Amino acid sequence: MKTLLQIHSSLFSEQGQSSLLAGQFVERWLDANPGGKVVTRDLAANPVPHLTGERFQAFLADPEERTPQQVKYAAESDRLIEELGSADVVVIGLPMYNFGIPSTLKAWIDHVARAGKTFKYTEKGPVGLLSDRPVHIFAARGGYYEGTPRDTQSAYITHFLNFIGIRDIEFVYAEGLAMGDEQRRQSLDAAAEAIDRLAA
Ligand SMILES: Cc1cc2nc3c(=O)[nH]c(=O)nc-3n(C[C@H](O)[C@H](O)[C@H](O)COP(=O)(O)O)c2cc1C
């Protein structure tokens, strides 16, 4: 039985446009994978805390010597890594907020990027420790950014996933969502068609 991890990073949880597009894909995936398991990580409903010095020290500390508080901090990160590591497929709803990724998603990344667990440094540079798997990213934006230097999200997320070992990444964009009903409709229709192609 395959497991799909669905990450919501919209302020509006599963009602966000990025989550709705991701949800369309997940429905199709379930059709193709009867009995498949969907694990939802809703970063609006259950935000991962900002990374602090104390938390980061807990990650670095020798597991045998962690204080009870450090054990708790490390376990929170371990749980997110385990959730990602055990997913066969990952789906990320990615809204653009103030020209970047949601801060909730950045906090998740800060807890998943762990030396010795998801990457390691070698003489030849960093090596990702997670096995590759498909990641489908549904990016919702008020304006138009795809393929321009102002798209700060796509390269960043790709770079992060590559860093931890994941290279099989596909984006579906829904852009111009704040630029009038007609453009919004066209963009959502095009995204739905892209999802059909992806799921086929
Ligand atoms: C707080 C906030 C900031 C936003 N900033 C941007 C922005 O910088 N660029 C843009 O194109 N759209 C921006 N938008 C529009 C969103 O990208 C758009 O509404 C998208 O559908 C959000 O995805 P969601 O519905 O999944 O949350 C912003 C929306 C909100 C609520």
The ligand as an SDF file (V2000), in Angstrom:
LIG
                    3D

 31 33  0  0  0  0  0  0  0  0999 V2000
   -1.0110   37.4740    2.8480 C   0  0  0  0  0  0  0  0  0  0  0  0
   -1.0160   37.3090    1.3770 C   0  0  0  0  0  0  0  0  0  0  0  0
    0.0670   37.7120    0.6270 C   0  0  0  0  0  0  0  0  0  0  0  0
    0.0670   37.5320   -0.7620 C   0  0  0  0  0  0  0  0  0  0  0  0
    1.1630   37.9140   -1.4760 N   0  0  0  0  0  0  0  0  0  0  0  0
    1.1960   37.6810   -2.8140 C   0  0  0  0  0  0  0  0  0  0  0  0
    2.3500   37.9930   -3.5790 C   0  0  0  0  0  0  0  0  0  0  0  0
    3.3600   38.4460   -3.0800 O   0  0  0  0  0  0  0  0  0  0  0  0
    2.3170   37.7390   -4.9130 N   0  0  0  0  0  0  0  0  0  0  0  0
    1.2250   37.1880   -5.5200 C   0  0  0  0  0  0  0  0  0  0  0  0
    1.2510   36.9570   -6.7170 O   0  0  0  0  0  0  0  0  0  0  0  0
    0.1210   36.8660   -4.8030 N   0  0  0  0  0  0  0  0  0  0  0  0
    0.0830   37.0930   -3.4830 C   0  0  0  0  0  0  0  0  0  0  0  0
   -1.0220   36.7620   -2.7570 N   0  0  0  0  0  0  0  0  0  0  0  0
   -2.1200   36.0720   -3.4440 C   0  0  0  0  0  0  0  0  0  0  0  0
   -1.9980   34.5710   -3.2640 C   0  0  0  0  0  0  0  0  0  0  0  0
   -0.8050   34.0730   -3.8300 O   0  0  0  0  0  0  0  0  0  0  0  0
   -3.1950   33.8640   -3.8930 C   0  0  0  0  0  0  0  0  0  0  0  0
   -4.3700   34.3260   -3.2400 O   0  0  0  0  0  0  0  0  0  0  0  0
   -3.1140   32.3460   -3.7550 C   0  0  0  0  0  0  0  0  0  0  0  0
   -4.3220   31.7850   -4.1980 O   0  0  0  0  0  0  0  0  0  0  0  0
   -2.8710   31.9600   -2.3250 C   0  0  0  0  0  0  0  0  0  0  0  0
   -2.9260   30.5480   -2.2130 O   0  0  0  0  0  0  0  0  0  0  0  0
   -3.9230   29.8750   -1.1730 P   0  0  0  0  0  0  0  0  0  0  0  0
   -5.3190   30.2580   -1.6290 O   0  0  0  0  0  0  0  0  0  0  0  0
   -3.6320   28.4260   -1.3040 O   0  0  0  0  0  0  0  0  0  0  0  0
   -3.6210   30.4160    0.1910 O   0  0  0  0  0  0  0  0  0  0  0  0
   -1.0490   36.9370   -1.3870 C   0  0  0  0  0  0  0  0  0  0  0  0
   -2.1480   36.5320   -0.6210 C   0  0  0  0  0  0  0  0  0  0  0  0
   -2.1300   36.7020    0.7400 C   0  0  0  0  0  0  0  0  0  0  0  0
   -3.3020   36.2250    1.5470 C   0  0  0  0  0  0  0  0  0  0  0  0
  1  2  1  0
  2  3  1  0
  2 30  2  0
  3  4  2  0
  4  5  1  0
  4 28  1  0
  5  6  2  0
  6  7  1  0
  6 13  1  0
  7  8  2  0
  7  9  1  0
  9 10  1  0
 10 11  2  0
 10 12  1  0
 12 13  2  0
 13 14  1  0
 14 15  1  0
 14 28  1  0
 15 16  1  0
 16 17  1  0
 16 18  1  0
 18 19  1  0
 18 20  1  0
 20 21  1  0
 20 22  1  0
 22 23  1  0
 23 24  1  0
 24 25  2  0
 24 26  1  0
 24 27  1  0
 28 29  2  0
 29 30  1  0
 30 31  1  0
M  END
$$$$
